[in-house]
Amino acid sequence: MSLLGHFRQITPAQRHAYFASLGGWTLDAFDFFIFVLCLQAISADFHTPVHAVAQGIALTLAMRPVGALVFGWLAEKYGRRPILMLNVLSYSLLELASAFAPDLTTLLVLRALFGFAMGGEWGVGAALAFETLPAKGRGFFSGLLQEGYVLGFLLASLVSRFAFEHVGWRGMFVIGAAPALLVFYIRRNVGESPAWLAGNTKRLSAADLWAAVKSNLGLFLYMVLLMACFNAFSHGSQDLYKPFLLVQRGFANATADTLIIVMNVGALLGGICFGALSERLGRKRAIALAALLALPMIPLWAFAQTPLPLALGGFLMQFMVQGAWGIVPAHLNELSPGAVRAILPGFAYQLGNFVMSQLSPIQARIAEGHGNDYATMLAWTIGVVAVLLALVTLLGSEAKSIEMGAAAA
């Protein structure tokens, strides 16, 4: 079925809920990757090594579980729609504040607060989307929703490519405040989740929710392990790729941004393709297939010397990385009980981020300690993580296409 065909088979209310969730995740990622793409510029401006600035990535990732827990609980109590608006407004204002940081310490504090605001969006938005959409075609919608992350990265790289030389890294953060406008769309067009309206989650206390999480502790711990592998797969292949292109390959900023744009086009296509493929193969087998297919892409992606083969390698690597990721929203939401669906997937996702929050600074230290050899460090990271991700995925369970709408509640 075509892209338009999938959207024609859902109602206007379902489309609005889905686009609100997709928009929130896209603009969330846009604001995150503005910082990632400015690592080198911030390092030069504050006269500090890249690994010190990369602590901003670590702090953002470390604070995301706290945001997932707090905003997820608020979404269970007050509904998905108002808390999604609060999330978007919060991370947009903190992105704007980052533009005016007078020193690195202040910037790192703001990135930690940004991580708290960012942490709630994925779980709340995914719950709103999948509790509103029908079960049919969920793999496709999952793939496209998760690729909001890639769309955000692509948008950030486009802004960097064409605006950075004119506005600098501080101007990039000012542009990053634009997502606040999404709140007006959500307020006007998006309704509350039918499952939340039909169920009793809005009457659950914090103690009830904690009891529900404890009763699914094994599943929760498995999700955290799975998402730690997933986050190492994506952040380990993306966050230091621009410093690799700038420092080790010696490319100009415009060339590096162009290569990252190509890389993200591959990521976008991979997420959609593997998300749809998971409808036939199943969630687990599709994830494992994408992870293992990343392995033969490593030589071209990490060790090519000139722009054209690096563009091809980046395209293919991120096709596989985000191909696996495209299945995550449907897979985690299908595994989660309805009473904790706004908390359990998002909190597990962000705890996986927390577990891997020091990966980028560690990668930068290793590369800098070996003569800025980013290529070898990137290759070893993805070689190990891809195999681990496939194994952990295949050892877990699957609940493909279960009912999650109002009827299930």
N, C-alpha and C positions, 0 to 999 in steps of 0.2 A: 504494500500500500504506500502511496506517495505521502510526502509531508503534509500537503493540503488535505489529502484523504483522511489522515489521522485526525486532523483538527476539525474537519467537517462532521465527524461522527460524534463529537462531544457538544454539549450545550454552550450557549454564550456565558452562562455563569461559571461553568467548568473551565472555559477558556480564560476568563478573567482571573480566576483563582490560580490557574497554572502560570499565566504570564506574570502575575504578581510574585509568585515564588521564584520563577526563573529570573525575573528582573532583580529581585532582592539578592539572589545568589551571585548573579553576574556582576552587579555593582559592588557587592561585598568583595569579590575577588579582584575587581578593578582597583579598589582602594588598597588592597593588600599588595598587589603586584606593582603599584606605583613605587612603594618603598623598595621592593626587590630590585626593580630596574634602576633605582637611584643609588644603590649601595656604593658604587665607585665614586659617584659625584659627592655624596655625603662624606665619604671617607676623605676625599681630597679637601673638602671645605673645612672639616673639623680637624684635619691633620692627624688622622688616626688610622690604624690598619683596617682592612676590610672585615677581618674576623670580629673586631670590636663593634663595628656597625651592624654586623650580622646578628649580634645579640638582640637586636630589635625584632628579627624574625623569631628567635627563640622565645622572647617574652610574649610576643603576639600569640604564638602557638601554645605556650604554657598557660596563658590566661583564658584561652578559648573554652576549656572544660568548665571553668567557673561560670562563664557566660551561658554555656549550654544548660547547666543545671538550673541557674536562676531564671533565665528566660523560658526554659522548658517548663519549669514549675508554674510560672506565671501564665503560660499558654494553656496549661491544663486547668488552671483556676479561672482565668478570665477570657479564654478563647484565643484561637490562633491569629485572627485578623488584627486586633488591636496591638498585640505584642509584636507581630511582624512590623507594624508601622513604627513602634518604639525602637526596635532593633535598627531599622534603616536610618532613622533620624539620629540615633546615638552614634553609630559608626561614621556617619557623614560629618557630624560636628567635630568629632575627634580627629578625623582626617584633616579638616580645615585647621584645627589647632596645631597639628604637626607642622604646618607651613611656617609657623612663627616661633618654633623652638629655638632658643638662643644658644643652646649647646647640646652636646650629645646626650648628656644625662637626662635633660628635660625631654628630648626626643624619645629616648628609650622608655621613660615613664608614660608618655603619651601613646607609644606603640603597645605597651602593656594594657592600658585602658582600652585602646582600640580592639585588642584581642578579646577582652571581656565583652564588648558590644558585638563584635563579629561572631563570637562563639555561639550565640543563640540563634542566629539566622537560619542555618542549614536545617536544624531539627524542626524548628517551628514552620519554616516554609515548606519543607518536604511533607510534614504532617498535613498541612493545609491542602497541598496539591493532591496527595494520594488518597486522602479521605474524601475528596471531592470528585476525583476522576473515577471512571468505571475500571474494572479489573482488566477488561480487554484492551490490549495495546499498551499495558503498563511498562513492558520492557522498552518500547520505543520512547515513551514519555520520560522514563527514568534516564535513558541515555541522553536525551536532549536536556533534561533538567540538570544533570550533573555537568554537562558541557557549558552551563552558565559560568562555571569556574574558568573554563577555557576561553569563553567569550570575554570574560573580564580581563584575563591575561592578554588576549588579543587586542582588546580595546586599549589597555594600558600601554602595550607595545606600539600601537598606532599613534597614540598621543605622544609617547616618548620620541618616536621617529620624526614626527612633524612639528612638535611644540617644544621639546626639551631645549633645543638650542636658543629658543626665543625667551622662554620663561624660567629656565633653570629648575633645580629640584624643588625649590619652594613653590614656584608657580604650578608645578605638577600636583602638589598637595592641595592647592587652592582649587584646581580643576576637579580634584577628587571629592570635593564637597557636593558636586552636582547630584549624586544619587538621592539626596534629600527630597528632590522633586518627585520621586517615586511614591512618596507618602500620599500625595494628592490623588494619584491614580488609584491606589489601594482604597482610600477613603471613599472615592466616588463609585468605583466599579466592582469591588470585591465583597462577596458575602462571607459569612462565617462557615466553617466546616460543618457539613450536614452530620457527620459522625459525632462531633462535639456537641452540637445542638440536640441530637437524639439520645446521647449517652449521659452518664452521670459523672464524667470526669470533672465537670466544673464544680462539683460538690466535694471532691476529694480533698482531704487535708494533707499537709506535708507528711504527717506520720503515715497516712494511708498510702501515699505515693512511695515513700521509702519502703514500706512493707511490700508493695508490688514489685519494686526493684529487687529487694532481697529474695523474693520468691522466684525470681528469674536470674539469680546470681550467676549460675553457670553460663547461661546464654550471654549475659552481660560481659563477663570476663572474656568469653570467646570473641565477642564483638570488639572489645578493646584491643585484643591481640591482633585480630584481623585488620583493624583500622590503623594500628601501629605499622604493620607491614605496608598497607596502602599509602600511608603518609610518607613513609621512607621512599616508596616507589616514585611518588610525584615530586615531593620537595627535594629528594636526593637527585633527581634528574633535571630539575628546573631552576632552583633558587640561585645556584652559582654558575649557571650556564653562560650568563652574560659576562661576569668577570673572566670566565674561561676564554670567551671570544675576544674580550678587550685586552686582557693581560697576556695570556699564553699565545694566542694567535695574532695579537697585535692589530686587530681590525679597528676601524673608526666606529664611533657610536652609531652612526646611521647604518653601516653595514651590519653591525651586531643586531640592531633592532629589526632590520629587514629579515635576517635569519630567524629571529624569534617569531616574527609574524608568520613566516612559512611553517615553522614548527607548530604554531598554534592552529593553523589551518588543518594540519594533519591530526592534531589532537581532537579538534571539533568533529572531523569526519570519523575518527576512530570511535569516539564515544557513541555517536549515533548508530554506527554500523554494528558494534558489539552489543549495544543495548537492544537493538532489534534482533540480533542473532541469538541473544539469550532466551528469546521466546521459543526458539526451536531447540537449542542445545541444553537449555537449563542455565540457571544463574551461575552455579559453581563451575561447570565445565567451560563456559564462555570466559569467565574471569581467568581461570588457569591457562586457557589457550592464549589469551592476550598477554599474560605475564611471561609465559615461556617464549612467545614469539619476539619479545623484546631482546632476548639474548643474542640472536644473530645480527641485530642492528647495532650492537655496541662498537665494533671496529670503525664503521663509517661515521657514527655519531660522535665518538670521542677522539679518534685518531686521524681523521682526514685533516688535510692542511689548508685547503683552499675553499672559498665560499660555496661553490656549486655542490661538491660532495657532502659538505657539512649541512647544507640545506636539505639534501635528500635524506641524510642520516637523521637529522632533527625531525623531519616530517614523519619518517617511519617509526622512530623511537616513540614520539608522542602519540602517534596513531595507536600504538600498543598500550602505552601507559594510560592514556585517557580512555582507550577502549575498555580496559579492565575497570576503570573508575566509573564509566558510564552505567554500569550495572548496579553500583552501590546503593543509590537511593531506593530502588525497588527492592533489592535483596534485604537490606536492613529493615525497611518498613514492613516487609512481608514477615520477617522473623519476629517482629516485636508485637506483644499483646497490645490491644487497643487502648487500655487504660493508661499505658505509659509510652504511647507512640511518639508524643512530642518531646519526651525526655530521653528514653532509652537509646534510640538510634543516634540522636544528636550528642548526647553526653558521651556515649561510647566512641563516637567519631572524634570528638574533641579530646577525650582522654588519650586516644591514639596519637593525636597531635602532640599532647603533653609528653608522652613517652619519647617521642622523636623530636622534641623541641630544640635540643642541642645539636641536632644533626648538621645544620648549615654552619654554625661556628666551628664544629669539629672538622667538617670537610675543609673549611677555609684554612684552619690551622695546619692541617695535614698538607694541603697544597702549598701554602706559603713556606712550610718547613722543608719542602722538597723542591725549592727553586721555582715556585709557582706552577708546579705540575698538576694542574687541574684535571687533565685528561685521564691520567692513571687513577686518580682518586675517584672520578665520576664512574669510570669503567668498573672498578671493584665494587663500588656501592651498588650499582644496578645489577651486576652479575649475581651478587649474593642475595639481594632483596627480591629479585624476580623469582628465584627458586623458592625462597621462603614463603612468598605470597601464594604461589601455586599450591604448595603443600598445605599451608594453613587453611586455605579455601576449601580444598578437597576433603579435609578432615571434618569440616563443619556440616551443618544441616541445611535444608532448603525448604521454602514454603511458597513456591512459585504460584502466582495468580490467585492467592487466597482473597476472599472478599474483605474489603476494608471500609466500605461506605456505611451509610446510615443503616442499611439492612443488617450489617454485621453487628452494629452497636445494639 
